[in-house]
Amino acid sequence: MTRPEARPDEDTRPLLKWSHHPLTKRPVTAAAVIVGVIALLAVVQVLYGHWSYTLAATVGLMGALAPYLFPNRYQLSEAGVTWMNFIAPEYKKWSRFIGYTAYPDGVLLAFPQDLRGRILKGVFLYYGGHREAIMAIVARKLERPAGTKLPANEARAPRRRH
């Protein structure tokens, strides 16, 4: 999980707010996931025999599956993007993102993760019925799709290995 950035004093008035709950979109898959989680927790309890191991497994599974099991809330503003799934909201300024990739069910906003900016991470925003509005804001705020070559003044030369 990335650390949330400090909220800027810029205009954080929401341009668009929405929520999306993936668990409710595919009931058969949701039932299979819930049954699988319960079965896995039962196996942990049987194998280790102590409630503390089952509790640790529960916390780990809930952390990993939180974006699927719980509603995701999103907010786009002039200053940046805020998203919250289970525990705490996270925020990134538009200037931190280097591009986007549109998919049928959402858009991935990419940002560099390591010091050299070569490994990309991202925030996936599910459309939740707001595809046109979301893409209009993202296309206005981010100039290029992710994966396109950076302009020469932004490109970084790869390090040589000895």
N, CA and C atoms as an extended XYZ file, in Angstrom:
486
Properties=species:S:1:pos:R:3:atomname:S:1:resname:S:1:resid:I:1 pbc="F F F"
N         0.847       -1.164        0.000 N   MET     1
C         0.000        0.000        0.000 CA  MET     1
C         0.895        1.228        0.000 C   MET     1
N         0.562        2.193       -0.825 N   THR     2
C         1.346        3.410       -0.867 CA  THR     2
C         0.884        4.354        0.222 C   THR     2
N         1.809        5.184        0.670 N   ARG     3
C         1.455        6.179        1.674 CA  ARG     3
C         0.700        7.312        1.006 C   ARG     3
N        -0.370        7.780        1.628 N   PRO     4
C        -1.079        8.898        1.036 CA  PRO     4
C        -0.234       10.163        1.091 C   PRO     4
N        -0.300       10.948        0.035 N   GLU     5
C         0.420       12.212        0.018 CA  GLU     5
C        -0.377       13.223        0.820 C   GLU     5
N         0.307       14.250        1.288 N   ALA     6
C        -0.392       15.320        1.986 CA  ALA     6
C        -1.327       16.010        0.998 C   ALA     6
N        -2.511       16.318        1.429 N   ARG     7
C        -3.461       16.985        0.537 CA  ARG     7
C        -2.985       18.406        0.264 C   ARG     7
N        -2.976       18.790       -0.991 N   PRO     8
C        -2.517       20.131       -1.323 CA  PRO     8
C        -3.570       21.178       -0.984 C   PRO     8
N        -3.153       22.424       -0.967 N   ASP     9
C        -4.076       23.531       -0.727 CA  ASP     9
C        -4.820       23.904       -2.004 C   ASP     9
N        -4.498       23.226       -3.114 N   GLU    10
C        -5.159       23.499       -4.390 CA  GLU    10
C        -6.628       23.126       -4.304 C   GLU    10
N        -7.302       23.299       -5.395 N   ASP    11
C        -8.721       23.016       -5.465 CA  ASP    11
C        -8.968       21.516       -5.376 C   ASP    11
N        -9.466       21.055       -4.230 N   THR    12
C        -9.773       19.631       -4.062 CA  THR    12
C       -11.276       19.386       -4.132 C   THR    12
N       -12.022       20.363       -4.589 N   ARG    13
C       -13.458       20.202       -4.779 CA  ARG    13
C       -13.678       19.085       -5.802 C   ARG    13
N       -14.509       18.105       -5.473 N   PRO    14
C       -14.661       16.968       -6.386 CA  PRO    14
C       -15.305       17.349       -7.721 C   PRO    14
N       -14.678       16.872       -8.794 N   LEU    15
C       -15.288       16.972      -10.122 CA  LEU    15
C       -16.271       15.827      -10.314 C   LEU    15
N       -15.920       14.667       -9.724 N   LEU    16
C       -16.745       13.476       -9.851 CA  LEU    16
C       -16.477       12.558       -8.663 C   LEU    16
N       -17.542       12.045       -8.059 N   LYS    17
C       -17.439       11.055       -6.978 CA  LYS    17
C       -18.320        9.875       -7.353 C   LYS    17
N       -17.829        8.668       -7.091 N   TRP    18
C       -18.635        7.480       -7.360 CA  TRP    18
C       -18.088        6.313       -6.560 C   TRP    18
N       -18.853        5.245       -6.515 N   SER    19
C       -18.395        4.036       -5.840 CA  SER    19
C       -18.685        2.835       -6.740 C   SER    19
N       -17.975        1.759       -6.451 N   HIS    20
C       -18.112        0.533       -7.235 CA  HIS    20
C       -17.865       -0.637       -6.290 C   HIS    20
N       -18.731       -1.632       -6.345 N   HIS    21
C       -18.591       -2.803       -5.476 CA  HIS    21
C       -18.508       -4.058       -6.345 C   HIS    21
N       -17.269       -4.521       -6.641 N   PRO    22
C       -17.098       -5.672       -7.538 CA  PRO    22
C       -17.810       -6.944       -7.064 C   PRO    22
N       -17.933       -7.140       -5.760 N   LEU    23
C       -18.547       -8.351       -5.219 CA  LEU    23
C       -19.985       -8.511       -5.712 C   LEU    23
N       -20.683       -7.414       -5.887 N   THR    24
C       -22.094       -7.489       -6.271 CA  THR    24
C       -22.307       -7.662       -7.770 C   THR    24
N       -21.259       -7.522       -8.566 N   LYS    25
C       -21.408       -7.573      -10.022 CA  LYS    25
C       -21.515       -8.991      -10.575 C   LYS    25
N       -20.876       -9.944       -9.904 N   ARG    26
C       -20.892      -11.344      -10.366 CA  ARG    26
C       -21.206      -12.251       -9.178 C   ARG    26
N       -22.477      -12.525       -8.931 N   PRO    27
C       -22.883      -13.261       -7.732 CA  PRO    27
C       -22.299      -14.668       -7.622 C   PRO    27
N       -22.171      -15.385       -8.725 N   VAL    28
C       -21.635      -16.753       -8.664 CA  VAL    28
C       -20.159      -16.715       -8.256 C   VAL    28
N       -19.414      -15.810       -8.851 N   THR    29
C       -18.004      -15.663       -8.481 CA  THR    29
C       -17.871      -15.220       -7.033 C   THR    29
N       -18.735      -14.306       -6.611 N   ALA    30
C       -18.714      -13.823       -5.231 CA  ALA    30
C       -18.948      -14.971       -4.251 C   ALA    30
N       -19.928      -15.813       -4.554 N   ALA    31
C       -20.210      -16.959       -3.686 CA  ALA    31
C       -19.005      -17.901       -3.627 C   ALA    31
N       -18.366      -18.137       -4.773 N   ALA    32
C       -17.194      -19.021       -4.809 CA  ALA    32
C       -16.037      -18.432       -3.996 C   ALA    32
N       -15.834      -17.137       -4.097 N   VAL    33
C       -14.760      -16.490       -3.332 CA  VAL    33
C       -15.030      -16.593       -1.836 C   VAL    33
N       -16.256      -16.312       -1.433 N   ILE    34
C       -16.590      -16.361       -0.002 CA  ILE    34
C       -16.474      -17.778        0.539 C   ILE    34
N       -16.972      -18.759       -0.208 N   VAL    35
C       -16.846      -20.161        0.225 CA  VAL    35
C       -15.371      -20.556        0.280 C   VAL    35
N       -14.584      -20.136       -0.699 N   GLY    36
C       -13.150      -20.440       -0.703 CA  GLY    36
C       -12.413      -19.834        0.479 C   GLY    36
N       -12.745      -18.602        0.826 N   VAL    37
C       -12.112      -17.945        1.984 CA  VAL    37
C       -12.463      -18.680        3.268 C   VAL    37
N       -13.733      -19.027        3.433 N   ILE    38
C       -14.152      -19.745        4.639 CA  ILE    38
C       -13.474      -21.110        4.707 C   ILE    38
N       -13.387      -21.808        3.575 N   ALA    39
C       -12.729      -23.122        3.546 CA  ALA    39
C       -11.248      -22.991        3.894 C   ALA    39
N       -10.593      -21.979        3.342 N   LEU    40
C        -9.170      -21.775        3.644 CA  LEU    40
C        -8.960      -21.473        5.122 C   LEU    40
N        -9.820      -20.649        5.699 N   LEU    41
C        -9.707      -20.346        7.126 CA  LEU    41
C        -9.969      -21.590        7.978 C   LEU    41
N       -10.885      -22.445        7.546 N   ALA    42
C       -11.139      -23.695        8.262 CA  ALA    42
C        -9.913      -24.608        8.201 C   ALA    42
N        -9.269      -24.668        7.045 N   VAL    43
C        -8.047      -25.480        6.903 CA  VAL    43
C        -6.945      -24.943        7.815 C   VAL    43
N        -6.791      -23.634        7.874 N   VAL    44
C        -5.783      -23.036        8.765 CA  VAL    44
C        -6.082      -23.406       10.217 C   VAL    44
N        -7.344      -23.328       10.610 N   GLN    45
C        -7.721      -23.667       11.982 CA  GLN    45
C        -7.427      -25.134       12.293 C   GLN    45
N        -7.738      -26.021       11.342 N   VAL    46
C        -7.503      -27.449       11.565 CA  VAL    46
C        -6.001      -27.754       11.606 C   VAL    46
N        -5.243      -27.167       10.680 N   LEU    47
C        -3.807      -27.458       10.622 CA  LEU    47
C        -3.033      -26.897       11.809 C   LEU    47
N        -3.355      -25.669       12.209 N   TYR    48
C        -2.572      -25.020       13.266 CA  TYR    48
C        -3.242      -25.100       14.628 C   TYR    48
N        -4.545      -25.260       14.678 N   GLY    49
C        -5.239      -25.532       15.922 CA  GLY    49
C        -5.307      -24.395       16.924 C   GLY    49
N        -4.935      -23.202       16.562 N   HIS    50
C        -5.021      -22.081       17.499 CA  HIS    50
C        -5.676      -20.899       16.809 C   HIS    50
N        -6.535      -20.208       17.531 N   TRP    51
C        -7.299      -19.100       16.950 CA  TRP    51
C        -6.415      -17.962       16.443 C   TRP    51
N        -5.216      -17.791       17.014 N   SER    52
C        -4.365      -16.670       16.595 CA  SER    52
C        -3.885      -16.835       15.148 C   SER    52
N        -3.634      -18.068       14.730 N   TYR    53
C        -3.235      -18.306       13.333 CA  TYR    53
C        -4.400      -18.027       12.378 C   TYR    53
N        -5.591      -18.434       12.799 N   THR    54
C        -6.778      -18.186       11.979 CA  THR    54
C        -7.052      -16.684       11.885 C   THR    54
N        -6.854      -15.968       12.983 N   LEU    55
C        -7.030      -14.516       12.973 CA  LEU    55
C        -6.013      -13.852       12.040 C   LEU    55
N        -4.758      -14.286       12.100 N   ALA    56
C        -3.723      -13.730       11.213 CA  ALA    56
C        -4.057      -14.022        9.746 C   ALA    56
N        -4.529      -15.229        9.463 N   ALA    57
C        -4.911      -15.572        8.093 CA  ALA    57
C        -6.113      -14.736        7.645 C   ALA    57
N        -7.044      -14.490        8.546 N   THR    58
C        -8.217      -13.673        8.224 CA  THR    58
C        -7.799      -12.251        7.879 C   THR    58
N        -6.927      -11.672        8.685 N   VAL    59
C        -6.454      -10.307        8.429 CA  VAL    59
C        -5.717      -10.247        7.090 C   VAL    59
N        -4.856      -11.222        6.830 N   GLY    60
C        -4.123      -11.256        5.564 CA  GLY    60
C        -5.044      -11.381        4.359 C   GLY    60
N        -6.026      -12.273        4.447 N   LEU    61
C        -6.969      -12.453        3.344 CA  LEU    61
C        -7.849      -11.222        3.133 C   LEU    61
N        -8.293      -10.621        4.223 N   MET    62
C        -9.133       -9.423        4.094 CA  MET    62
C        -8.331       -8.272        3.474 C   MET    62
N        -7.069       -8.155        3.837 N   GLY    63
C        -6.229       -7.121        3.235 CA  GLY    63
C        -6.027       -7.349        1.749 C   GLY    63
N        -5.811       -8.599        1.377 N   ALA    64
C        -5.573       -8.919       -0.030 CA  ALA    64
C        -6.849       -8.820       -0.869 C   ALA    64
N        -7.971       -9.184       -0.295 N   LEU    65
C        -9.225       -9.223       -1.044 CA  LEU    65
C       -10.116       -8.001       -0.812 C   LEU    65
N        -9.671       -7.043       -0.028 N   ALA    66
C       -10.488       -5.867        0.307 CA  ALA    66
C       -11.018       -5.131       -0.918 C   ALA    66
N       -10.210       -4.903       -1.977 N   PRO    67
C       -10.768       -4.199       -3.138 CA  PRO    67
C       -11.913       -4.953       -3.816 C   PRO    67
N       -11.977       -6.260       -3.618 N   TYR    68
C       -13.049       -7.058       -4.217 CA  TYR    68
C       -14.243       -7.200       -3.268 C   TYR    68
N       -13.965       -7.414       -1.987 N   LEU    69
C       -15.022       -7.701       -1.025 CA  LEU    69
C       -15.790       -6.468       -0.558 C   LEU    69
N       -15.145       -5.321       -0.529 N   PHE    70
C       -15.762       -4.114        0.018 CA  PHE    70
C       -15.916       -3.049       -1.069 C   PHE    70
N       -16.860       -2.130       -0.891 N   PRO    71
C       -17.050       -1.082       -1.907 CA  PRO    71
C       -15.798       -0.207       -2.049 C   PRO    71
N       -15.502        0.174       -3.279 N   ASN    72
C       -14.404        1.092       -3.577 CA  ASN    72
C       -15.027        2.453       -3.863 C   ASN    72
N       -14.490        3.490       -3.235 N   ARG    73
C       -14.987        4.841       -3.469 CA  ARG    73
C       -13.889        5.662       -4.135 C   ARG    73
N       -14.272        6.454       -5.108 N   TYR    74
C       -13.330        7.243       -5.882 CA  TYR    74
C       -13.775        8.699       -5.923 C   TYR    74
N       -12.790        9.584       -6.062 N   GLN    75
C       -13.083       11.002       -6.234 CA  GLN    75
C       -12.015       11.614       -7.119 C   GLN    75
N       -12.440       12.292       -8.170 N   LEU    76
C       -11.531       13.018       -9.044 CA  LEU    76
C       -11.740       14.502       -8.791 C   LEU    76
N       -10.627       15.238       -8.621 N   SER    77
C       -10.697       16.681       -8.432 CA  SER    77
C        -9.693       17.329       -9.375 C   SER    77
N        -9.676       18.641       -9.401 N   GLU    78
C        -8.694       19.357      -10.212 CA  GLU    78
C        -7.282       19.068       -9.722 C   GLU    78
N        -7.127       18.787       -8.445 N   ALA    79
C        -5.807       18.578       -7.854 CA  ALA    79
C        -5.297       17.146       -7.991 C   ALA    79
N        -6.192       16.145       -7.918 N   GLY    80
C        -5.718       14.771       -7.960 CA  GLY    80
C        -6.824       13.744       -7.850 C   GLY    80
N        -6.422       12.534       -7.483 N   VAL    81
C        -7.311       11.380       -7.403 CA  VAL    81
C        -7.287       10.848       -5.976 C   VAL    81
N        -8.457       10.604       -5.415 N   THR    82
C        -8.583        9.981       -4.099 CA  THR    82
C        -9.338        8.679       -4.283 C   THR    82
N        -8.864        7.616       -3.639 N   TRP    83
C        -9.568        6.335       -3.685 CA  TRP    83
C        -9.514        5.708       -2.304 C   TRP    83
N       -10.562        5.004       -1.969 N   MET    84
C       -10.636        4.347       -0.667 CA  MET    84
C       -11.313        3.010       -0.857 C   MET    84
N       -10.690        1.941       -0.333 N   ASN    85
C       -11.386        0.680       -0.406 CA  ASN    85
C       -11.770        0.162        0.967 C   ASN    85
N       -10.937       -0.089        1.881 N   PHE    86
C       -11.405       -0.701        3.118 CA  PHE    86
C       -10.951        0.086        4.339 C   PHE    86
N        -9.705        0.444        4.357 N   ILE    87
C        -9.142        0.990        5.586 CA  ILE    87
C        -9.008        2.503        5.560 C   ILE    87
N        -8.274        3.024        4.616 N   ALA    88
C        -7.981        4.452        4.626 CA  ALA    88
C        -7.940        4.996        3.197 C   ALA    88
N        -8.275        6.273        3.047 N   PRO    89
C        -8.199        6.859        1.702 CA  PRO    89
C        -6.752        7.086        1.288 C   PRO    89
N        -6.521        7.015       -0.006 N   GLU    90
C        -5.204        7.336       -0.558 CA  GLU    90
C        -5.394        8.429       -1.588 C   GLU    90
N        -4.383        9.249       -1.746 N   TYR    91
C        -4.483       10.408       -2.623 CA  TYR    91
C        -3.188       10.564       -3.410 C   TYR    91
N        -3.327       10.902       -4.678 N   LYS    92
C        -2.168       11.224       -5.512 CA  LYS    92
C        -2.522       12.417       -6.377 C   LYS    92
N        -1.567       13.325       -6.517 N   LYS    93
C        -1.743       14.470       -7.403 CA  LYS    93
C        -1.690       13.990       -8.847 C   LYS    93
N        -2.349       14.710       -9.734 N   TRP    94
C        -2.311       14.357      -11.150 CA  TRP    94
C        -0.880       14.372      -11.668 C   TRP    94
N        -0.038       15.234      -11.155 N   SER    95
C         1.339       15.337      -11.647 CA  SER    95
C         2.158       14.080      -11.363 C   SER    95
N         1.735       13.245      -10.430 N   ARG    96
C         2.455       11.999      -10.126 CA  ARG    96
C         2.206       10.916      -11.159 C   ARG    96
N         1.103       11.005      -11.884 N   PHE    97
C         0.774        9.992      -12.884 CA  PHE    97
C         1.465       10.315      -14.196 C   PHE    97
N         1.926        9.262      -14.884 N   ILE    98
C         2.618        9.485      -16.155 CA  ILE    98
C         1.785        9.072      -17.358 C   ILE    98
N         0.651        8.466      -17.114 N   GLY    99
C        -0.198        8.066      -18.228 CA  GLY    99
C        -1.352        7.208      -17.758 C   GLY    99
N        -2.125        6.734      -18.720 N   TYR   100
C        -3.282        5.912      -18.392 CA  TYR   100
C        -3.490        4.864      -19.468 C   TYR   100
N        -4.188        3.797      -19.089 N   THR   101
C        -4.587        2.750      -20.020 CA  THR   101
C        -6.056        2.454      -19.769 C   THR   101
N        -6.876        2.589      -20.797 N   ALA   102
C        -8.313        2.340      -20.673 CA  ALA   102
C        -8.606        0.865      -20.926 C   ALA   102
N        -9.488        0.302      -20.126 N   TYR   103
C        -9.953       -1.076      -20.258 CA  TYR   103
C       -11.478       -1.058      -20.330 C   TYR   103
N       -12.104       -2.187      -20.670 N   PRO   104
C       -13.569       -2.205      -20.764 CA  PRO   104
C       -14.278       -1.882      -19.439 C   PRO   104
N       -13.674       -2.240      -18.298 N   ASP   105
C       -14.342       -2.039      -17.011 CA  ASP   105
C       -13.749       -0.916      -16.166 C   ASP   105
N       -12.675       -0.281      -16.636 N   GLY   106
C       -12.061        0.792      -15.857 CA  GLY   106
C       -10.840        1.353      -16.547 C   GLY   106
N       -10.160        2.249      -15.858 N   VAL   107
C        -8.963        2.876      -16.405 CA  VAL   107
C        -7.846        2.766      -15.371 C   VAL   107
N        -6.652        2.420      -15.846 N   LEU   108
C        -5.476        2.302      -14.989 CA  LEU   108
C        -4.664        3.581      -15.119 C   LEU   108
N        -4.467        4.267      -13.999 N   LEU   109
C        -3.620        5.451      -13.965 CA  LEU   109
C        -2.254        5.006      -13.473 C   LEU   109
N        -1.221        5.187      -14.288 N   ALA   110
C         0.110        4.652      -13.979 CA  ALA   110
C         1.011        5.718      -13.383 C   ALA   110
N         1.826        5.290      -12.404 N   PHE   111
C         2.844        6.163      -11.837 CA  PHE   111
C         4.106        5.349      -11.594 C   PHE   111
N         5.303        5.989      -11.708 N   PRO   112
C         6.544        5.248      -11.487 CA  PRO   112
C         6.716        4.932      -10.006 C   PRO   112
N         7.257        3.756       -9.706 N   GLN   113
C         7.394        3.325       -8.325 CA  GLN   113
C         8.822        3.390       -7.809 C   GLN   113
N         9.811        3.071       -8.622 N   ASP   114
C        11.170        3.025       -8.089 CA  ASP   114
C        11.910        4.317       -8.415 C   ASP   114
N        13.148        4.409       -7.977 N   LEU   115
C        13.924        5.632       -8.132 CA  LEU   115
C        14.165        6.026       -9.581 C   LEU   115
N        14.320        5.068      -10.448 N   ARG   116
C        14.587        5.379      -11.855 CA  ARG   116
C        13.319        5.530      -12.680 C   ARG   116
N        12.177        5.291      -12.091 N   GLY   117
C        10.922        5.465      -12.800 CA  GLY   117
C        10.654        4.435      -13.870 C   GLY   117
N        11.275        3.280      -13.768 N   ARG   118
C        11.125        2.280      -14.815 CA  ARG   118
C        10.053        1.245      -14.498 C   ARG   118
N         9.722        1.075      -13.237 N   ILE   119
C         8.691        0.114      -12.856 CA  ILE   119
C         7.418        0.907      -12.590 C   ILE   119
N         6.356        0.539      -13.259 N   LEU   120
C         5.108        1.275      -13.104 CA  LEU   120
C         4.164        0.552      -12.162 C   LEU   120
N         3.527        1.321      -11.311 N   LYS   121
C         2.411        0.848      -10.507 CA  LYS   121
C         1.215        1.638      -10.981 C   LYS   121
N         0.091        1.373      -10.411 N   GLY   122
C        -1.054        2.135      -10.854 CA  GLY   122
C        -2.236        2.061       -9.925 C   GLY   122
N        -3.207        2.874      -10.239 N   VAL   123
C        -4.480        2.909       -9.550 CA  VAL   123
C        -5.537        2.556      -10.583 C   VAL   123
N        -6.296        1.513      -10.308 N   PHE   124
C        -7.340        1.107      -11.240 CA  PHE   124
C        -8.658        1.711      -10.776 C   PHE   124
N        -9.241        2.544      -11.622 N   LEU   125
C       -10.520        3.177      -11.319 CA  LEU   125
C       -11.615        2.448      -12.108 C   LEU   125
N       -12.482        1.722      -11.412 N   TYR   126
C       -13.618        1.090      -12.075 CA  TYR   126
C       -14.585        2.187      -12.519 C   TYR   126
N       -15.163        2.015      -13.692 N   TYR   127
C       -16.078        3.030      -14.216 CA  TYR   127
C       -17.348        3.160      -13.383 C   TYR   127
N       -17.923        2.064      -12.988 N   GLY   128
C       -19.139        2.109      -12.186 CA  GLY   128
C       -20.264        2.898      -12.825 C   GLY   128
N       -20.401        2.826      -14.147 N   GLY   129
C       -21.460        3.535      -14.842 CA  GLY   129
C       -21.129        4.973      -15.222 C   GLY   129
N       -19.890        5.395      -15.005 N   HIS   130
C       -19.482        6.777      -15.293 CA  HIS   130
C       -18.340        6.840      -16.310 C   HIS   130
N       -18.322        5.922      -17.232 N   ARG   131
C       -17.196        5.793      -18.168 CA  ARG   131
C       -16.861        7.094      -18.894 C   ARG   131
N       -17.835        7.712      -19.518 N   GLU   132
C       -17.576        8.912      -20.326 CA  GLU   132
C       -17.032       10.051      -19.477 C   GLU   132
N       -17.644       10.289      -18.319 N   ALA   133
C       -17.198       11.384      -17.448 CA  ALA   133
C       -15.784       11.139      -16.926 C   ALA   133
N       -15.500        9.901      -16.533 N   ILE   134
C       -14.170        9.570      -16.005 CA  ILE   134
C       -13.118        9.739      -17.094 C   ILE   134
N       -13.385        9.184      -18.276 N   MET   135
C       -12.399        9.268      -19.352 CA  MET   135
C       -12.186       10.707      -19.813 C   MET   135
N       -13.220       11.523      -19.781 N   ALA   136
C       -13.059       12.929      -20.164 CA  ALA   136
C       -12.118       13.643      -19.201 C   ALA   136
N       -12.271       13.405      -17.907 N   ILE   137
C       -11.402       14.044      -16.910 CA  ILE   137
C        -9.986       13.503      -17.014 C   ILE   137
N        -9.841       12.178      -17.110 N   VAL   138
C        -8.502       11.571      -17.185 CA  VAL   138
C        -7.775       12.037      -18.440 C   VAL   138
N        -8.443       12.042      -19.582 N   ALA   139
C        -7.801       12.467      -20.832 CA  ALA   139
C        -7.398       13.933      -20.775 C   ALA   139
N        -8.153       14.747      -20.057 N   ARG   140
C        -7.806       16.166      -19.927 CA  ARG   140
C        -6.620       16.353      -18.985 C   ARG   140
N        -6.528       15.534      -17.954 N   LYS   141
C        -5.482       15.699      -16.948 CA  LYS   141
C        -4.170       14.997      -17.317 C   LYS   141
N        -4.263       13.868      -18.020 N   LEU   142
C        -3.073       13.102      -18.387 CA  LEU   142
C        -2.929       13.136      -19.902 C   LEU   142
N        -1.791       13.595      -20.357 N   GLU   143
C        -1.597       13.851      -21.775 CA  GLU   143
C        -1.415       12.609      -22.635 C   GLU   143
N        -0.894       11.548      -22.082 N   ARG   144
C        -0.589       10.404      -22.938 CA  ARG   144
C        -0.958        9.088      -22.252 C   ARG   144
N        -1.309        8.114      -23.058 N   PRO   145
C        -1.557        6.784      -22.503 CA  PRO   145
C        -0.274        6.186      -21.933 C   PRO   145
N        -0.397        5.336      -20.927 N   ALA   146
C         0.756        4.648      -20.353 CA  ALA   146
C         1.361        3.741      -21.412 C   ALA   146
N         2.656        3.579      -21.370 N   GLY   147
C         3.334        2.723      -22.327 CA  GLY   147
C         3.841        3.467      -23.539 C   GLY   147
N         3.427        4.711      -23.723 N   THR   148
C         3.969        5.487      -24.832 CA  THR   148
C         5.321        6.017      -24.412 C   THR   148
N         6.168        6.275      -25.384 N   LYS   149
C         7.510        6.737      -25.073 CA  LYS   149
C         7.457        8.127      -24.465 C   LYS   149
N         8.305        8.332      -23.481 N   LEU   150
C         8.414        9.644      -22.862 CA  LEU   150
C         9.114       10.595      -23.817 C   LEU   150
N         8.790       11.888      -23.761 N   PRO   151
C         9.544       12.858      -24.556 CA  PRO   151
C        11.017       12.821      -24.176 C   PRO   151
N        11.901       13.225      -25.086 N   ALA   152
C        13.346       13.128      -24.871 CA  ALA   152
C        13.787       13.841      -23.604 C   ALA   152
N        13.170       14.965      -23.268 N   ASN   153
C        13.602       15.693      -22.074 CA  ASN   153
C        13.159       15.000      -20.784 C   ASN   153
N        12.242       14.029      -20.858 N   GLU   154
C        11.812       13.296      -19.676 CA  GLU   154
C        12.407       11.894      -19.608 C   GLU   154
N        12.942       11.409      -20.716 N   ALA   155
C        13.475       10.032      -20.750 CA  ALA   155
C        14.744        9.955      -19.912 C   ALA   155
N        14.912        8.818      -19.274 N   ARG   156
C        16.107        8.590      -18.462 CA  ARG   156
C        16.907        7.473      -19.094 C   ARG   156
N        18.209        7.670      -19.153 N   ALA   157
C        19.071        6.642      -19.724 CA  ALA   157
C        19.183        5.470      -18.755 C   ALA   157
N        19.170        4.239      -19.256 N   PRO   158
C        19.313        3.093      -18.376 CA  PRO   158
C        20.728        3.030      -17.806 C   PRO   158
N        20.816        2.514      -16.595 N   ARG   159
C        22.122        2.351      -15.961 CA  ARG   159
C        22.853        1.163      -16.560 C   ARG   159
N        24.149        1.290      -16.658 N   ARG   160
C        24.959        0.169      -17.153 CA  ARG   160
C        25.354       -0.722      -15.987 C   ARG   160
N        25.342       -1.983      -16.244 N   ARG   161
C        25.801       -2.949      -15.228 CA  ARG   161
C        27.197       -3.352      -15.562 C   ARG   161
N        28.032       -3.418      -14.554 N   HIS   162
C        29.437       -3.795      -14.771 CA  HIS   162
C        29.673       -5.245      -14.508 C   HIS   162
